[in-house]
Each structure stands twice: as structure tokens, then as C-alpha cells.
Amino acid sequence: MNVIIVGCGRVGVELAHTLHKEHVVTVIDKNARAFDQLGLDFLGRTVQGEALDRKALQRAGVETAGALAAVTSSDNVNAIVARIAPGLRDVPVNLETSGNTDHEGLAVRHLFVDGRTPGTVLLWMTFFMNLLILYFILSWLPALLRQAGMAVSAGITAVLIFSVGGVVGTILQGPLLRLLGAYVGVMTQSTMTVLLVALGSTIFATFPLMMVVTFVLGVCVQGLQATLNALAAMYYPTVARSTGVGWALGVGRIGSIVGPLIGGVMLSLQWTPQQIFLAGTIPAFVAVGAILVSGQLQGDASPYRPPAESSGAAVPSQRS
């Protein structure tokens, strides 16, 4: 029997693996990367397209199908799909006995399969460097202002303004990504971080101007981190998503610890706070390089080019 499964999430994958050995199974999903979850042993077909697109259903062979299962994340979409093909009966299946439990406790090695090794490594590099920069700035910006002879309160004000910039930057990520696209958006913010850190190390004695630079730095660095969190979630298939995001954040947290420690080593070597702050351009340069290499090396498979952008659709608003 020909069976169509609309939706390639957890339930759709389990259904496909349960049915594909006894039936001709076709899976429909709008996200091409979702089909990675089916694995190499899946014997059926895949069709990329919207669940409510009649053409996608026709490509899947809805005219000759004997059963249809609408298992997207939207109950409304599932109900409408059922109305599009009212003559098809539902698929009887016991998911509890499907035996598809291979992804329980998904190991980190699954982040490096199906061609995702370059993307994972370069994504981790960006996480590491961006969180290193974030905590580097929080640790050494007050010391830089103290070097200029300012009061302790100036450092507190600077940290507050940097944090406010982060809030604004996170809110602006959605409109920014819609306007520029994910790849150009993260590249722009990373490049601005390099320039702003370099500028801040030279104009720190002018407090009003330094606070403007600090605010924009907060927008770029913390806003970029919110986007990275979302891009990591979009890069990995559903079964590996929590593992992928968790490891990326874990690697980033190592950077947040290393940043202030490196600054302390520089201070022990008699570096001035100005020199230490200027050294913050190095991890920012590395982050720019990782994004650039990923975009050029991987093309549309880059984690910085999510499926919606690769297909020409607008990139949705991301939440951290």
C-alpha cells in the first residue's frame, strides 16, 4: 500500500521507520534537512514542500495513496491536510512498539555525521569566540576606564549600558535577519565587533563616546549570541537538536571562562588594560573567519544559512 506521511518530526520519523518495510512510504516536509532524521536505511521517498501545497501532495502520489498520516507540529494543518484528502484512511500504528529508539541519549558523535562535521566545528568556534569576547569585555571594560582616571561608577555604568545594548540587540535580531539574511547578518555583527573593540581601546578616555561604542558592542555581541543559539537549533535534525545546542553552548561557556583568564595572564605580563582590551580583536577576527569559511566552504549547507534562507524564504524571528 502507498502511504503518505506529512511531517518529518519525531512522530513522522517513527511512522516512516515502522511502515517502510511493508509499504511504499513517502514523507513530505518543508524542511529538507528534516529528512536527515530518516537515516540511510529508510527505503521510501521524500518530497520537500508545504503540507498544504497540493502540488507537493501530488508529487507524493496522493492520487494513488491508500493511507495518509498528517503528523506536523500544527493540529490545524493536520486537520486541513485530512480535508484535502478525505478519501484516505488513517494509518494504524503503535508508536510504543515501533522500536525506533536509537536516538535515546544521542551521543555527540551524531553531530559529525551526514556531512555536518565542518559546520559543527565552525559553529563551535564561533560560539567559543563570541562568548569569550562577551565576558572579556565585561571583565576588562571597567579596568580600561579606571586607567583613564575615571571613577569606579563609570565602569558600572559601562557594564549596564553594555547589558542594555544586549537586550536591544536580541530584540532587533528578527528584523535584522529578515532584512539581511542570517549569513550576512552574523557576518556584519562579527565584523562590527572587531572594529568596535579596536575603536574602544583608543577612545576610552572620552566617556560619552565610549558609552556609545559600548552600547553598540552590546547590540552586536549579545545580539549575535542570540542568533547563534537559534541557528544551532535549526542546523541539526530534531533528534540531535538538544545535543547540538547543548554542546555548542558548552563549548561557548569554556570560552567565557578562558577570556578573563587570558586577560589575567596578560596583566601579569605587564600589559596595560588598553593593550589587553585591544587584544580582544583577535577572537573577534577568528569568529569572522569561521563564519566566512563556513559560508564559502559549505554554501547552503552552512549553519549560517538556515533552510528558510537557502530556499529564498524570509528567515523567521529567532529567540535565544
Summary of the structure (lengths in Angstrom):
residues: 320
radius of gyration: 24.1
end to end distance: 43.5
largest distance: 79.7
contacts: 1066
relative contact order: 0.13
helix: 67%
strand: 6%
